[in-house]
Amino acid sequence: MDYRRFGDVLVVRLDRGDEIITTLAELAKREKISLATVQGIGACDQVKYSLYNVAERSYSPNELSEELELTSLNGNMSMMDGEQYNHLHATFGRADGSVVGGHLNEAIISGTGEIFVHMISGEVERSKDQAETGLNLFDFNK
C-alpha cells in the first residue's frame, strides 16, 4: 500500500496481495481516522462477502476465488467502543458479466486497488441495536 494526503482526502493505492479490510484498518490507525467515507475500485482474486438477514439476525457468507473486477467499494469508517470500525460493501464483476456483492469481509488485491478515503472532522460511535436488527448502528447520543 502507498498513499498521499490531499487536505482531508487520502488517495490510496493497494498492491497485489494487500487485503482491503486489514490494510484500511492499519491506515485508519496510522492516520488517526475516527470518521470517513470510503470509495474505490480495483481487481481481486479472493473475496469473502455476506448478506445480512435482518429477521434471523445473521449473515449468509459467500466466498469466491477467481479473477474479479472490484467495480464498487463503498462504506465508512467510524468508532465502536473506542476502537476504529470499518463498514464496507463491495460489488464485483465476474468474467461472464454477472455481478455479485454485499457486506465485505475480506478481499485480496490481484492487480491494484484505487481507494479514496474522505476524512470528516468529528467522531461518530456505533452501538449494537439489540431491540430490532442486531446491527451496529450509528449512535449520535454517545
N, C-alpha and C positions, 0 to 999 in steps of 0.2 A: 504494500500500500504506500502511496505517496499522496500528499495533498498540499494545497495552498489556501491561505485565508485571504479573502477579499471582503473587508468590512465584517458584516455579520454572516457571511456565507463561506462555507468550506467547500472547495471543489476537490473531490476525492477520486483518485484512480486506484481501483483494486486490480491486483495482478493475479496471474494463473496460480491456483492453489489457495488463494485467500478465501476464507469463509465469511460471508457477509455479516451475519449476526455478531459473531465474536469480534471481527475487525471493527465494526461500527461501535461496539461497546467499549473497546480499547480506545478508540478515537474520542468518544464522549468523556471518558475518564481523563485522558490526556488534556483535552481542551476545556474540561470542567463544564460540560453542557448539561443544563438542567431542563431545557425546553427547546425543541427544534422540530422542524418538519424535514422530511427526507424524501427525495425523488431520485430515481436512477434508471439506468438501462445497462445491458451487458450481455454476457454469454456464460452459461453454467452447464455443467455436465452431471452434477449430483445435487438433487434438491429434496428437501422434506418440507411439506406444507400440509395444512389441515383445514377442515371446515368445522365451525362450531355449531353444535346443535343446542339451541337455547333450551328447548323443552327437556332434554336429557342432561344438560349442563356438562357436556363432554365434547372433546374434539375427535373427529374421524381423521386419522393420519393417512397420508399418501406419500409415496417415495418414488422418485424417478432417477434412473441412471442412464442418461442419453444426452446427446447434444441438444441444448435448448437455448433459444433466444430469451433473455430477460427483457420482455417488451415493456414492462412497467413495474417499478418498485416504488411504493408509496407508503408513508406512515409518519410516525413521530417518535420523538424521544421525550420522556418526562421522568418523573421520580415516583418511586413507591417505597414506603418505609425507609426513606432517606437514601435509597440506592437508585442508581440510574436504571431506567426501564425503557426498552425499545419495543414498539408495537408496529410491525411491518407486514404489509400484504404485498404479494407479487403475482404477476401474470407471466406465463411462459409460453412461447410459441414452439411447436414441435415441427419436425421435418415434413409431416403430412399436412401441415397448415392448421391443425387443430390447436386450441389454446386451453391451458389449464391454469388454475391458480387458487389462491386462498391465503390464509394466515401463514406467514413464512416462519419456519422453524430452523431451517438450515439450508444453505446454498453455497456450493463450491464454484468459484470462478474458473471457467475453462479458457477464456480468452482475455477479456478485460471487463471491468465494471466502471461505469462513469456515474458518480453519485454527487448530488448537491445536498448539502446539509445547511438549511436556513435556520440559524440560531435566533432565538427570541429572548429578549430580556425578560426575566421573571422565572417563576417556578410553579409548576402545577403538579400536585401529588395525585396518586391514584389510591383508591380503596376498593376492596372486593365487595361487590354487590351481592350480599348473602341472600337478600329477600327475593329478588326476582330472576336475575340472569346468571349469577355466578361469575360474571366478568369483572375484570379490574378496570373500573371506570374513573374518569377524571373526577376529582373531588375538590371543588372550589372552596370548601369550608375548612380545609386543613391549612 
